[in-house]
Every structure is written in C-alpha cells, then in structure tokens.
Amino acid sequence: MMEPGSYIPYRYLPVLIAMIFATLFGVGGLFLNRFLAPRKFNPVKFIAYESGNPPSGDTRERFFIGFFLLAILFVVFDVEVIFLYPWAVAFDLISLEGFWVMIIFIALILVGYIYEIFTGALTWHRK
C-alpha cells in the first residue's frame, strides 16, 4: 500500500525517455544537415521564388494594410470561439450562473463585432 504523498519517479521514466529521444532526434537532424549538406554558392538560390517563372519586378511590394487588420481580427475572434467550445461541451454540467456568464461573453463578442462594422474596419476601399 502506498503512503499518501509518496513520490514514485519511475512512473515518469517513459515520458523522460520520450522527451530525450525527441530532443536528440530534432537536434541530431539539425547537426546532420549542417555537417553533411553540400555548401555550394549559387546566386540563383538568393532570388525570390516565383512559381518557376523568371523573376520580374521588385520583390519588396507593399501590402494593403487591410489584410493585416483582417488577420488580427480573425485571430481575436478565433480565440474567442475557442473559449466557447468547452462551454458547449459541458453545457449540461454547468449551472444557471455559468449559462449567464457565457451569454454575457457572447454579448461582448457581438458588441466588438458591431463596433468593427461601424468603425469601418471591415471595409475594403483604399484611401
């Protein structure tokens, strides 16, 4: 019989071995690539890849800032939806208080979405 509070480290030995092998595999692959890969300088390697077509024009083009704004908004709302998933899974286990907390959370998400619409964050016209 085990005493309360006793620590048995041998139960974690397989996890430790797996972590060591994963680390050695990753670091070993990097070192093998570094030492075995051919080192031949070729100016073509430093040209931007354009689907096999000869490069044309400058590769440093400016992007419309709307793409970055849309990406940030996507990440923010995606994280909020991730918070909704555990609530949906445990819906039958939560109390009425948990239900109202999530209703308030969803209402705040909708307020943020309405704010984005009224500020014009989702319009695609260039100024």
Sequence and secondary structure as in RCSB ss.txt:
>XXXX:A:sequence
MMEPGSYIPYRYLPVLIAMIFATLFGVGGLFLNRFLAPRKFNPVKFIAYESGNPPSGDTRERFFIGFFLLAILFV
VFDVEVIFLYPWAVAFDLISLEGFWVMIIFIALILVGYIYEIFTGALTWHRK
>XXXX:A:secstr
   TT   GGGGHHHHHHHHHHHHHHHHHHHHHHHHS     GGGGS   TTS   S S     HHHHHHHHHHH
HHHHHHHHHHHHHHTTTTS HHHHHHHHHHHHHHHHHHHHHHHHTTT     
